[in-house]
Amino acid sequence: MLVLALDTATPTLVAGVARWSPESVQLLAERALPSGNRHAELLTPAVREVLAEAGVRMRDLDAVVTGLGPGPFTGLRVGIVTAAALADARDLPVVGVCSLDAVGSGARSVVTDARRKEVHWAVYGPDGARLAGPGVDRPEDAPVTDPVLGDVRFAERLGRDVTAADVTTAGLLRAATPQLAGDVPRRPLEPLYLRRPDAVPPAARKAVSQP
């Protein structure tokens, strides 16, 4: 199965193409770009580049996989909407996975930047299954255990060593394997925001009574 994978949940945008089977993932092309707030600007060119490098076209794809976060509101919307639009245009299945599940493998904890001086976190067992999270907390309060992978900038506040690691195409496809294989139903593409967006509608004005 030829799969396009996308993730815009972290400061590193990921786009990749791979051949997937329940037994293995063969990476054909990948871009991992520091994106900041430029997800909308960088994602489409990155998709074009990985398709070209892999020597395939959209019509050759069999599925699309996207990270669902947790992550910032705007960044997540860019990746998820793009994945849904590409899949709809080619009538392809689209699979969403927790982005933290796509960082590393085996027993580990994962931390990524949640902004506001907080981290997104999750904890995994020896078989790679998520035991706790995803959650969002101050690093000092995050219930992580060693080894910790992810954003090394939080090592001091976590009080633990952190090994640098990011979301990868292979990680996204590993996390998507149960859905791609049909072992579990495909889940709705519901972003994992974990907290309210910074911009919210103003509260309704109270009616003014007339004398």
C-alpha positions as CSV (number, residue, x, y, z in Angstrom):
1,M,0.0,0.0,0.0
2,L,1.4,3.4,-1.0
3,V,0.7,6.0,1.7
4,L,1.2,9.8,2.0
5,A,1.8,10.8,5.6
6,L,1.5,14.4,7.1
7,D,1.9,16.0,10.5
8,T,1.7,19.6,11.5
9,A,1.3,19.2,15.3
10,T,4.8,20.3,16.3
11,P,7.3,23.0,15.2
12,T,8.7,20.4,12.7
13,L,6.3,19.9,9.8
14,V,6.5,16.3,8.3
15,A,5.5,15.0,4.9
16,G,6.5,11.6,3.6
17,V,5.6,8.8,1.2
18,A,6.1,5.2,2.1
19,R,5.1,1.7,1.1
20,W,3.2,0.1,4.0
21,S,2.3,-3.4,4.9
22,P,1.3,-4.8,8.3
23,E,4.8,-6.2,8.6
24,S,7.0,-3.3,7.4
25,V,7.3,0.3,6.3
26,Q,9.5,1.2,3.3
27,L,10.3,5.0,3.3
28,L,10.5,6.4,-0.2
29,A,10.8,10.2,0.6
30,E,10.4,12.5,3.5
31,R,10.6,16.2,4.4
32,A,11.0,17.4,8.0
33,L,10.9,21.2,8.0
34,P,11.1,23.7,10.9
35,S,7.8,25.4,10.3
36,G,6.9,27.7,13.2
37,N,3.6,29.3,12.1
38,R,4.3,28.6,8.4
39,H,2.4,25.3,8.1
40,A,0.0,26.6,5.4
41,E,2.9,28.0,3.4
42,L,5.2,25.0,3.6
43,L,2.9,21.9,3.6
44,T,1.7,21.8,0.0
45,P,5.2,22.3,-1.5
46,A,6.5,19.6,0.8
47,V,3.9,17.2,-0.4
48,R,4.8,17.9,-4.0
49,E,8.5,17.4,-3.3
50,V,8.0,14.0,-1.6
51,L,5.7,12.8,-4.3
52,A,8.3,13.8,-6.9
53,E,11.2,12.3,-5.0
54,A,9.3,9.0,-4.6
55,G,8.4,9.0,-8.3
56,V,4.7,8.7,-7.7
57,R,1.6,10.8,-8.3
58,M,-1.5,11.5,-6.2
59,R,-3.4,9.0,-8.3
60,D,-0.9,6.3,-7.3
61,L,-1.6,6.6,-3.6
62,D,-3.8,4.1,-1.7
63,A,-4.3,6.1,1.6
64,V,-3.4,9.2,3.5
65,V,-2.3,9.3,7.2
66,T,-2.3,12.5,9.3
67,G,-1.3,13.4,12.8
68,L,-4.2,14.6,15.0
69,G,-2.0,16.3,17.6
70,P,-2.0,17.3,20.3
71,G,-0.7,20.6,19.0
72,P,-1.5,24.3,18.4
73,F,-5.0,25.0,16.9
74,T,-4.0,26.6,13.6
75,G,-1.2,24.2,12.8
76,L,-3.4,21.1,13.4
77,R,-6.2,22.5,11.2
78,V,-3.7,23.0,8.3
79,G,-2.5,19.4,8.3
80,I,-5.9,17.7,9.0
81,V,-7.8,19.8,6.4
82,T,-5.1,19.2,3.8
83,A,-5.1,15.4,4.4
84,A,-8.9,15.3,4.3
85,A,-9.0,17.4,1.0
86,L,-6.3,15.3,-0.7
87,A,-8.0,12.0,0.3
88,D,-11.4,13.3,-0.8
89,A,-10.1,14.5,-4.2
90,R,-8.8,10.9,-5.0
91,D,-11.5,9.0,-3.0
92,L,-8.8,7.6,-0.7
93,P,-9.2,6.4,2.9
94,V,-7.7,8.8,5.4
95,V,-6.4,7.8,8.8
96,G,-5.8,10.0,11.8
97,V,-3.4,9.1,14.7
98,C,-2.1,10.8,17.8
99,S,1.1,12.6,16.8
100,L,2.9,11.6,20.0
101,D,2.5,8.0,19.1
102,A,4.7,8.7,16.0
103,V,7.7,9.8,18.1
104,G,10.1,6.9,18.8
105,S,9.0,3.3,19.6
106,G,8.9,0.9,22.5
107,A,8.9,1.9,26.2
108,R,9.3,5.6,26.5
109,S,7.7,8.9,27.3
110,V,7.3,11.6,24.7
111,V,7.2,15.4,25.3
112,T,6.6,18.1,22.7
113,D,6.2,21.9,23.0
114,A,2.7,22.9,24.0
115,R,3.6,26.6,24.2
116,R,2.6,28.7,27.3
117,K,5.6,27.1,29.0
118,E,3.9,23.7,29.0
119,V,4.4,20.3,27.3
120,H,2.3,17.8,25.6
121,W,3.1,14.3,27.0
122,A,2.3,10.6,26.7
123,V,3.8,7.5,28.3
124,Y,4.2,4.1,26.4
125,G,4.8,0.5,27.5
126,P,7.4,-2.0,26.2
127,D,5.1,-3.0,23.3
128,G,4.7,0.7,22.3
129,A,1.1,0.9,23.5
130,R,0.1,4.2,25.1
131,L,-0.3,3.8,28.8
132,A,-1.1,7.4,29.7
133,G,-1.9,10.7,27.9
134,P,-2.0,12.5,25.8
135,G,-1.9,15.3,28.3
136,V,-0.8,18.9,28.7
137,D,1.0,20.2,31.8
138,R,3.8,22.2,33.1
139,P,7.0,20.1,32.6
140,E,7.4,19.9,36.4
141,D,4.0,18.3,36.7
142,A,4.1,16.0,33.6
143,P,4.0,12.3,34.9
144,V,6.7,11.0,32.5
145,T,9.1,8.2,33.1
146,D,12.5,7.4,31.5
147,P,13.5,7.2,28.8
148,V,12.1,10.5,27.6
149,L,12.1,11.5,23.9
150,G,11.1,14.7,22.2
151,D,11.9,18.4,22.8
152,V,15.3,18.6,24.6
153,R,14.6,22.2,25.7
154,F,12.4,20.9,28.5
155,A,15.0,18.6,30.1
156,E,15.9,20.9,32.9
157,R,12.3,21.6,33.9
158,L,11.5,17.9,33.6
159,G,14.4,17.0,35.8
160,R,15.3,14.2,33.3
161,D,17.5,13.6,30.3
162,V,15.6,14.0,27.0
163,T,16.7,12.5,23.7
164,A,15.9,14.6,20.7
165,A,13.2,13.0,18.5
166,D,10.4,14.2,16.2
167,V,7.4,12.8,14.5
168,T,8.4,10.7,11.5
169,T,6.7,9.2,8.5
170,A,7.6,5.7,9.7
171,G,6.2,6.5,13.1
172,L,2.9,7.8,11.7
173,L,2.5,4.7,9.6
174,R,3.3,2.4,12.6
175,A,0.7,4.2,14.6
176,A,-1.8,3.9,11.8
177,T,-1.2,0.2,11.3
178,P,-4.3,-1.1,13.1
179,Q,-6.6,1.2,11.1
180,L,-4.8,0.6,7.8
181,A,-5.0,-3.1,8.3
182,G,-8.6,-3.0,9.2
183,D,-8.1,-4.4,12.7
184,V,-10.0,-1.5,14.2
185,P,-12.5,0.9,12.6
186,R,-11.0,4.1,11.1
187,R,-11.5,6.9,13.6
188,P,-13.0,10.4,12.8
189,L,-10.4,13.1,12.1
190,E,-10.9,14.9,15.4
191,P,-8.0,17.2,16.4
192,L,-6.5,16.7,19.8
193,Y,-6.4,20.3,21.0
194,L,-6.5,19.4,24.7
195,R,-7.2,23.1,25.6
196,R,-9.2,26.0,24.2
197,P,-7.8,28.1,21.3
198,D,-6.3,31.5,22.1
199,A,-8.9,33.2,20.0
200,V,-12.5,32.7,21.2
201,P,-15.7,34.5,20.3
202,P,-16.7,37.4,22.6
203,A,-19.3,36.7,25.2
204,A,-22.8,37.6,24.2
205,R,-23.9,41.1,25.3
206,K,-26.5,41.3,27.9
207,A,-29.8,42.8,26.7
208,V,-30.4,46.4,28.0
209,S,-33.8,46.8,29.6
210,Q,-35.8,49.8,28.4
211,P,-37.3,52.2,31.0
